[in-house]
């Protein structure tokens, strides 16, 4: 890669900081940066170049030094907490310190020690410490390989692109140190992902690739007698003949080193591994432990059919585990919805136990420098999202695989221009040795990928031609329409950048020839490759092959048109999550408003489930409890239900648990007549309470509370209020009104009713008066959406709690709901500015008492079979990628 002064000086400081054990002292980064600046001033650039063993070093500007300090602080000053553990009942009774408390101290930790030294080059001490702690916990839960017989089933939940590979690489190393002899890593269902995972495990564990030292193998101190035997290579999946040659007739009994396979999730490959093992060992393998790591395990591992007809891959995984008397299965996923719903009641005695993580679930935290879903989609400003609405004519959502694609939407051309600007800007920031990628994920069809690629290639070639001709001229924009369009994009997207247009244009002109176009699919002719000796600046076009696990290095611009309602599929398509040190401000995602809303919905549901997991851990609850929590969760359960029902089902029922949840009408109809009727429904409730002499309280501010109201009042209100929902059961709008009505009918309890007051104009019903609550709303064709979907603000439910209880609970709304005794109907009259005019919008919420450990008041309803068929059609489309 090209050398540059900025990066060389930064590397010099980085190595000095890296050599400090433990967490860096306060202000250490600032002092090291200042020391280096002073050293250069004292000895001069020529002598400093000799210190770095390079030919020359250029001076840096003040802004370069400031940016360098910020980047080093982003890397080193990282907080990362240990994860959350939930164990099965039997697991809670076992020895869960066999590794961390004993074997780790007895082992020389050869594999883990060298992997730890290897990742010191790229990860800060706090992150390495957490990886160590996290994998110690997983090791404690998978069992001591010296135990005579065991089978353990667990799941590790991480974040998309947040370092799960680093985590299970550490687990592989520690398992090998502990004595696990046979390690299988299943890495997705496509070749490029398997190959990428093999390369990473070669670097982390094997230390050799094609006989050449890589990764940990370059550190020195390699012990040949402990060299892992890899039966797969970076280019080749498992093959019985190759496996026989690689193992050279050796078996587990006469070798000290572990055997590892990295295979794709393919039924034929799994069958070949099983056949090879059976040929090597006629009986069940009794003396040697196996670790099976199922990466991206939500993909094709779950038993999605009826109990007597398990999917073939699920069956093969269980067959493979059953060949060993001692085995541990650990699923790694960022989307637990499908995994934990594996039918834990089905026997499958003929092919071994199912893969439900009955023994443990462990949720990893992400470092605070992780560029994740929360930063992107829960940011009220959504500064990283660029909404697109101009694609329908160029790339219709229902296009077929032979769609001619005569043109591309202008928004896609703008995205390309933005990526070219990013390459130029990162080079100006001294990041010339870093890869850059753009993702175009606009179709699932290979033929259409190829046509997109042709359009993009033609466009980029035209830009290259104009930059060669005019890029270095003083008034380039006057000579080239394309350069003028690039400047327009620069002015719109980067008005506050630390470089001006002339600097960026000069950099872009210098680097435009490095831009390449690559397709990633089964028929790819030229593979996408991130080499270590040359920088890759790639516009990458693909679909399924890019949607699960594959990492695009230096991804800064994504153009995303694919759609699916399934959480796991959608989250895995989000390749833009990860670490973006030094260029997070340049990261943008082009997508529709609907898709951005879908991601927000998923993220909120996921965070709610992880919070449930934490509470279950504190209450010593089990993976089975978490499975039920996901199964019955108002925002995720139907997804899982649909995936686990047969297409021929006619009567499909869904059970929802509303305990501990808050449901609000954050989508309000954009219809004056409906809003007037809804306002009348609120007035009628208040009038009824007044006329029947229910006395209100003022527990908090000017808001009002009526206690111990019969449920019929709430029932009548819900019948009168017209909720807006764009889909059955209120999945997207987060107001499952039919289930709530069923709850009111079936659960025999009194209710509390609150009318909230804000800071806007008065709202009066008889002698009752409050102030309307000011809210910002987003305007859509048929509805208004309350900004951030927060109809109520702060710990609103606390209004129903006694003062003493309220003070002890703080502002955590889940804690407040856990302390509530009765459900709470929350009435709101909102005041929103629409076209600068105040708009009166009635809304309500219902807060249900209880939480993860409360009595299950399950609400069961029959689901519209037509809607389920639509869900299945979505599944079919996702699974039929060309």
Long-range contacts (C-beta under 8 A, 24 or more apart in sequence): 1-432, 1-433, 1-532, 1-533, 1-534, 1-535, 2-432, 2-433, 2-535, 3-54, 3-433, 4-430, 4-432, 4-433, 5-57, 5-58, 5-59, 5-60, 5-430, 6-60, 6-64, 6-68, 6-429, 6-430, 6-431, 7-430, 7-431, 7-432, 7-433, 8-52, 8-54, 8-57, 9-36, 9-40, 9-52, 9-57, 9-60, 9-68, 10-68, 10-71, 10-72, 10-430, 12-36, 12-51, 12-52, 13-68, 13-72, 14-72, 14-75, 17-72, 17-76, 18-120, 18-121, 21-125, 22-125, 23-125, 23-126, 24-76, 24-77, 24-125, 29-69, 29-72, 29-73, 29-76, 29-77, 30-69, 33-65, 33-68, 33-69, 33-72, 37-65, 63-498, 64-430, 67-429, 67-430, 67-498, 67-582, 68-430, 71-581, 71-582, 74-369, 74-581, 74-582, 75-124, 75-369, 75-581, 76-124, 76-125, 77-124, 78-124, 78-126, 78-127, 78-367, 78-368, 78-369, 79-126, 79-367, 79-368, 80-126, 80-127, 80-129, 80-130, 80-365, 80-366, 80-367, 80-368, 81-130, 81-365, 82-130, 82-133, 82-134, 82-137, 82-365, 83-134, 83-137, 83-156, 83-362, 83-363, 83-364, 83-365, 84-362, 84-363, 84-610, 84-613, 84-614, 84-617, 85-137, 85-141, 85-360, 85-361, 85-362, 85-617, 86-360, 86-361, 86-362, 86-613, 86-616, 86-617, 86-621, 86-622, 86-623, 86-625, 86-626, 87-141, 87-359, 87-360, 87-620, 87-622, 87-623, 88-358, 88-359, 88-360, 88-622, 88-623, 88-624, 89-622, 90-359, 91-141, 91-152, 91-359, 91-360, 92-620, 94-143, 95-144, 96-140, 96-141, 97-140, 98-140, 98-143, 98-144, 99-136, 99-139, 99-140, 99-144, 99-174, 99-178, 100-136, 100-137, 100-139, 100-140, 103-144, 103-178, 104-136, 104-139, 104-174, 104-177, 107-177, 107-178, 108-177, 109-174, 109-177, 110-177, 110-223, 110-226, 111-172, 111-173, 111-174, 111-176, 111-177, 111-205, 111-226, 111-228, 112-170, 112-173, 112-174, 112-177, 114-173, 114-207, 114-216, 114-219, 114-221, 115-169, 115-170, 115-173, 115-204, 115-205, 115-216, 116-170, 117-216, 117-219, 118-203, 118-204, 118-215, 118-216, 118-219, 119-166, 119-204, 123-166, 126-367, 127-163, 127-367, 130-365, 130-367, 131-163, 131-166, 131-167, 131-170, 132-170, 134-167, 134-362, 134-364, 135-167, 135-170, 135-171, 135-174, 136-174, 137-362, 138-171, 138-330, 138-360, 138-362, 139-171, 139-174, 139-175, 139-178, 141-359, 141-360, 141-362, 142-175, 142-291, 142-328, 142-330, 143-289, 143-326, 143-328, 144-178, 145-175, 145-178, 145-179, 145-180, 145-181, 145-288, 145-289, 145-326, 146-179, 147-326, 148-325, 148-326, 149-325, 149-326, 150-326, 150-327, 150-328, 151-321, 151-326, 151-327, 151-328, 151-329, 151-353, 152-327, 152-328, 152-329, 152-359, 152-360, 153-328, 153-329, 153-353, 153-355, 153-356, 153-357, 153-358, 153-359, 154-328, 154-329, 154-330, 154-331, 154-357, 154-359, 154-360, 154-361, 154-362, 155-297, 155-330, 155-331, 155-332, 155-333, 155-336, 155-339, 155-340, 155-357, 155-360, 155-361, 155-362, 155-623, 156-330, 156-331, 156-332, 156-333, 156-361, 156-362, 156-363, 156-364, 157-333, 157-334, 157-336, 157-361, 157-362, 157-363, 157-364, 157-610, 157-613, 158-332, 158-333, 158-334, 158-363, 158-364, 158-366, 159-334, 159-364, 159-366, 159-370, 159-372, 159-373, 159-577, 160-334, 160-372, 160-373, 160-571, 160-572, 160-574, 160-577, 161-551, 161-574, 161-575, 161-576, 161-577, 161-578, 162-334, 162-364, 162-366, 162-367, 162-370, 162-372, 162-577, 162-578, 163-366, 163-367, 164-295, 164-332, 164-334, 164-364, 165-197, 165-200, 165-295, 166-204, 167-332, 167-364, 168-293, 168-295, 168-330, 168-332, 169-200, 169-201, 169-204, 169-205, 170-204, 171-291, 171-293, 171-330, 172-201, 172-204, 172-205, 172-260, 172-291, 172-293, 173-204, 173-205, 175-258, 175-291, 175-328, 176-205, 176-228, 176-258, 179-289, 180-258, 180-289, 180-290, 180-291, 180-328, 181-252, 181-258, 181-259, 181-288, 181-289, 181-290, 182-252, 182-258, 182-259, 182-285, 182-288, 182-289, 182-290, 182-291, 182-324, 183-258, 183-259, 183-260, 183-261, 183-290, 183-291, 183-293, 184-260, 184-261, 184-263, 184-273, 184-290, 184-291, 184-292, 184-293, 184-320, 185-260, 185-261, 185-262, 185-263, 185-293, 185-295, 186-263, 186-264, 186-265, 186-292, 186-293, 186-294, 186-295, 186-297, 186-317, 187-262, 187-263, 187-264, 187-265, 187-295, 187-296, 187-549, 188-264, 188-265, 188-295, 188-296, 188-299, 188-548, 188-549, 188-550, 189-264, 189-265, 189-266, 189-299, 189-300, 189-548, 190-264, 190-522, 190-544, 190-545, 190-548, 190-550, 191-237, 191-264, 192-520, 192-527, 192-528, 192-545, 192-550, 193-264, 193-296, 193-545, 193-548, 193-549, 193-550, 194-237, 194-262, 194-263, 194-264, 195-234, 195-235, 196-549, 196-550, 196-551, 197-262, 197-295, 197-549, 198-230, 198-232, 198-233, 198-234, 198-262, 199-234, 201-230, 201-260, 201-262, 202-230, 202-234, 205-260, 206-230, 206-260, 209-233, 209-234, 210-234, 225-256, 225-257, 226-256, 226-257, 227-257, 228-257, 228-258, 228-259, 228-260, 229-255, 229-257, 229-258, 229-259, 229-260, 230-259, 230-260, 230-261, 230-262, 231-259, 231-260, 231-261, 232-260, 232-261, 232-262, 232-263, 237-263, 237-264, 237-266, 237-269, 238-263, 238-269, 238-272, 238-273, 238-276, 239-272, 240-272, 240-275, 240-276, 240-279, 243-276, 244-276, 251-280, 251-281, 252-285, 252-287, 252-288, 253-287, 253-288, 265-294, 265-299, 265-300, 265-301, 265-313, 266-313, 267-312, 267-313, 267-316, 270-313, 270-316, 270-317, 270-319, 270-320, 271-316, 273-320, 274-316, 274-319, 274-320, 274-323, 277-320, 277-323, 278-323, 281-323, 284-322, 284-323, 284-324, 284-325, 285-323, 285-324, 285-325, 286-325, 286-326, 288-324, 288-326, 289-324, 289-326, 289-327, 289-328, 290-321, 290-323, 290-324, 290-326, 290-327, 290-328, 291-327, 291-328, 291-330, 292-317, 292-320, 292-321, 292-327, 292-328, 292-329, 292-330, 293-330, 293-332, 294-329, 294-330, 294-331, 294-332, 294-355, 295-332, 295-549, 296-332, 296-333, 296-334, 296-548, 296-549, 296-572, 297-331, 297-332, 297-333, 297-339, 298-333, 298-335, 298-336, 298-337, 298-338, 298-339, 298-568, 298-572, 299-548, 299-568, 299-572, 301-331, 301-339, 301-355, 302-338, 302-339, 302-341, 302-342, 302-355, 302-643, 302-644, 303-342, 303-343, 303-346, 303-354, 303-355, 304-643, 304-644, 305-646, 306-646, 307-343, 307-346, 307-347, 307-348, 310-348, 310-351, 310-354, 314-354, 314-355, 315-348, 315-351, 317-355, 318-348, 318-351, 318-352, 318-353, 318-354, 318-355, 319-351, 319-352, 321-352, 321-353, 322-351, 322-352, 329-355, 331-355, 331-357, 333-568, 334-571, 334-572, 335-567, 335-568, 335-571, 335-572, 335-606, 336-361, 336-609, 336-630, 337-567, 337-568, 337-630, 337-636, 337-639, 337-640, 338-568, 338-640, 338-643, 340-623, 340-626, 340-627, 340-630, 341-627, 341-630, 341-631, 341-640, 341-643, 341-644, 343-644, 344-624, 344-627, 356-623, 356-627, 357-623, 358-623, 358-624, 359-623, 360-623, 361-613, 361-623, 361-626, 363-610, 363-613, 363-614, 369-579, 369-581, 370-577, 370-578, 370-579, 371-576, 371-577, 371-578, 371-579, 371-580, 371-584, 371-587, 372-577, 373-571, 373-574, 373-577, 373-599, 373-602, 373-603, 373-606, 374-603, 374-607, 376-576, 376-577, 376-589, 376-599, 377-596, 377-599, 377-600, 377-603, 378-600, 378-603, 378-604, 378-788, 380-787, 380-788, 382-596, 384-587, 384-588, 384-589, 385-588, 385-589, 385-591, 385-596, 386-411, 386-415, 386-588, 386-589, 386-590, 386-591, 387-590, 387-591, 387-592, 387-593, 387-596, 388-559, 388-561, 388-590, 388-591, 388-592, 389-592, 389-593, 391-442, 391-561, 391-592, 395-442, 395-443, 395-448, 395-561, 397-561, 397-563, 399-443, 399-445, 399-448, 400-445, 401-445, 401-446, 401-447, 401-448, 401-882, 402-447, 403-443, 403-445, 403-447, 403-448, 403-451, 404-451, 405-448, 405-451, 405-452, 405-455, 407-455, 408-452, 408-455, 408-456, 411-559, 411-590, 412-440, 412-442, 412-456, 412-559, 412-590, 413-459, 413-485, 414-489, 414-590, 415-440, 415-557, 415-559, 415-588, 415-590, 416-456, 416-459, 416-460, 416-539, 417-485, 417-486, 417-489, 418-489, 418-493, 418-557, 418-588, 419-539, 419-556, 419-557, 420-460, 420-463, 420-486, 420-508, 420-512, 420-515, 421-486, 421-489, 421-490, 421-493, 421-494, 421-504, 421-508, 422-556, 422-557, 422-583, 422-586, 423-508, 423-511, 423-514, 423-515, 423-537, 424-504, 424-505, 424-507, 424-508, 424-511, 425-494, 425-497, 425-499, 425-504, 425-507, 425-583, 425-586, 426-554, 426-556, 426-582, 426-583, 426-586, 427-507, 427-510, 427-511, 428-499, 428-503, 428-504, 428-507, 429-582, 429-583, 431-582, 431-583, 432-535, 433-535, 434-535, 434-554, 434-582, 435-530, 435-535, 435-536, 435-537, 435-538, 435-553, 435-554, 436-535, 436-536, 436-537, 436-538, 436-553, 436-554, 436-556, 437-536, 437-537, 437-538, 437-539, 437-540, 437-552, 437-553, 437-554, 437-555, 437-556, 438-538, 438-539, 438-540, 438-555, 438-556, 438-557, 438-558, 438-559, 439-540, 439-542, 439-546, 439-552, 439-555, 439-557, 439-558, 439-559, 439-560, 439-575, 439-576, 440-539, 440-540, 440-541, 440-542, 440-558, 440-559, 441-542, 441-543, 441-546, 441-547, 441-558, 441-559, 441-560, 441-561, 441-562, 441-573, 441-575, 442-559, 442-560, 442-561, 442-562, 443-543, 443-561, 443-562, 444-543, 444-544, 444-562, 444-877, 444-878, 444-880, 444-881, 444-882, 445-543, 445-881, 445-882, 446-521, 446-522, 446-523, 446-543, 446-882, 447-882, 449-519, 449-521, 449-541, 449-542, 449-543, 450-519, 450-523, 452-541, 453-517, 453-519, 453-541, 456-517, 456-539, 456-541, 457-517, 460-515, 460-517, 460-539, 463-512, 464-512, 464-513, 464-515, 467-508, 467-509, 467-512, 468-509, 468-512, 471-505, 471-506, 471-508, 471-509, 471-512, 472-506, 472-509, 476-505, 493-588, 511-537, 515-539, 517-541, 520-545, 520-546, 520-550, 521-545, 543-881, 544-881, 546-575, 547-572, 547-573, 547-575, 548-572, 548-573, 550-575, 551-575, 551-578, 554-583, 555-587, 556-580, 556-583, 556-586, 556-587, 556-588, 557-587, 557-588, 557-589, 557-590, 558-588, 558-589, 558-590, 558-591, 559-590, 559-591, 560-589, 560-590, 560-591, 560-595, 561-591, 561-592, 561-595, 563-594, 563-595, 563-598, 564-874, 564-877, 564-878, 565-598, 565-639, 565-731, 565-871, 565-874, 566-639, 566-643, 566-874, 566-875, 566-878, 567-602, 567-605, 567-606, 567-636, 567-639, 569-878, 570-598, 570-599, 570-602, 571-599, 571-602, 571-606, 574-599, 593-780, 597-732, 597-785, 598-732, 600-789, 601-635, 601-732, 601-734, 604-635, 604-789, 605-633, 605-635, 605-636, 608-633, 608-635, 609-633, 609-636, 611-814, 612-851, 612-852, 615-814, 615-851, 615-852, 615-853, 616-852, 616-853, 619-852, 619-853, 621-852, 621-853, 625-852, 628-657, 628-856, 629-657, 629-852, 631-655, 632-656, 632-657, 632-856, 632-858, 633-657, 634-658, 634-661, 634-663, 634-734, 634-736, 634-739, 635-731, 635-734, 638-729, 638-731, 638-863, 641-863, 642-868, 642-871, 642-872, 642-875, 643-875, 645-868, 647-869, 647-872, 649-865, 649-868, 650-865, 651-862, 651-865, 652-862, 652-863, 652-865, 652-868, 653-860, 653-861, 653-862, 653-863, 654-860, 654-861, 654-863, 655-858, 655-859, 655-860, 656-736, 656-739, 656-858, 656-859, 656-860, 656-861, 657-856, 657-857, 657-858, 657-859, 658-739, 658-740, 658-743, 658-848, 658-857, 658-859, 659-848, 659-849, 659-850, 659-851, 659-854, 659-855, 659-856, 659-857, 660-814, 660-817, 660-818, 660-848, 660-849, 660-850, 660-851, 660-852, 660-854, 661-817, 661-847, 661-848, 662-792, 662-797, 662-813, 662-817, 662-845, 662-846, 662-847, 662-848, 663-734, 663-735, 663-736, 663-740, 663-845, 663-846, 663-848, 664-734, 664-735, 664-786, 664-789, 664-790, 664-791, 664-792, 664-826, 664-843, 664-844, 664-845, 664-846, 665-721, 665-723, 665-724, 665-733, 665-735, 665-791, 665-843, 665-844, 665-845, 666-733, 666-734, 666-735, 666-785, 666-786, 666-789, 666-790, 666-791, 666-843, 667-724, 667-725, 667-726, 667-732, 667-733, 667-734, 667-735, 667-783, 667-784, 667-785, 667-786, 668-724, 668-777, 668-783, 668-784, 668-785, 668-786, 668-830, 668-841, 668-842, 668-843, 669-722, 669-724, 669-782, 669-783, 669-784, 670-779, 670-780, 670-781, 670-782, 670-783, 670-784, 671-782, 674-722, 674-724, 675-840, 675-841, 675-842, 677-720, 677-722, 678-720, 678-721, 678-722, 678-842, 679-829, 679-840, 679-842, 680-720, 681-717, 681-720, 681-721, 681-842, 682-717, 682-721, 682-755, 682-765, 682-827, 682-829, 682-842, 682-844, 683-765, 684-716, 684-717, 684-720, 685-713, 685-717, 685-753, 685-825, 685-827, 686-755, 686-765, 686-766, 686-768, 686-827, 687-765, 687-766, 688-713, 689-713, 689-753, 690-765, 690-766, 690-767, 690-768, 696-755, 696-768, 699-799, 699-800, 699-803, 700-798, 700-799, 701-757, 702-757, 702-770, 702-771, 703-754, 703-755, 703-756, 703-757, 703-770, 703-799, 704-754, 704-755, 704-757, 704-768, 704-770, 705-752, 705-753, 705-754, 705-755, 705-799, 705-800, 706-752, 706-753, 706-754, 707-752, 707-800, 708-750, 708-751, 708-752, 708-822, 709-750, 709-751, 709-752, 709-753, 710-750, 710-751, 711-744, 711-747, 711-748, 711-749, 711-750, 711-751, 713-751, 713-753, 714-744, 714-751, 714-753, 714-823, 714-825, 715-741, 715-744, 715-745, 717-825, 717-844, 718-744, 721-842, 721-844, 724-782, 724-783, 726-782, 726-783, 727-867, 728-863, 728-864, 728-867, 729-863, 729-867, 734-789, 738-861, 739-859, 739-861, 740-846, 740-859, 742-859, 742-860, 742-861, 743-823, 743-848, 743-857, 743-859, 746-857, 746-859, 747-823, 747-857, 749-822, 749-823, 750-822, 751-822, 751-823, 751-824, 751-825, 752-800, 752-822, 752-823, 752-824, 752-825, 753-824, 753-825, 753-827, 754-796, 754-799, 754-800, 754-824, 754-825, 754-826, 754-827, 755-827, 756-792, 756-796, 756-799, 756-826, 756-827, 756-828, 758-831, 760-831, 760-838, 761-831, 761-838, 763-829, 770-829, 772-829, 772-830, 772-831, 772-840, 773-828, 773-829, 773-830, 773-831, 774-830, 774-831, 774-832, 775-830, 775-831, 775-832, 775-841, 776-832, 776-833, 777-830, 777-832, 777-834, 777-839, 777-841, 779-834, 784-832, 784-834, 784-839, 784-841, 786-830, 786-843, 791-826, 791-828, 791-830, 791-843, 791-844, 791-845, 792-826, 792-828, 792-845, 796-826, 796-845, 796-847, 797-824, 797-826, 797-847, 799-824, 800-824, 800-847, 814-851, 817-847, 817-848, 817-849, 817-850, 817-851, 818-849, 818-850, 818-851, 818-854, 819-849, 820-847, 820-849, 820-850, 821-849, 822-849, 823-847, 823-848, 823-849, 824-849
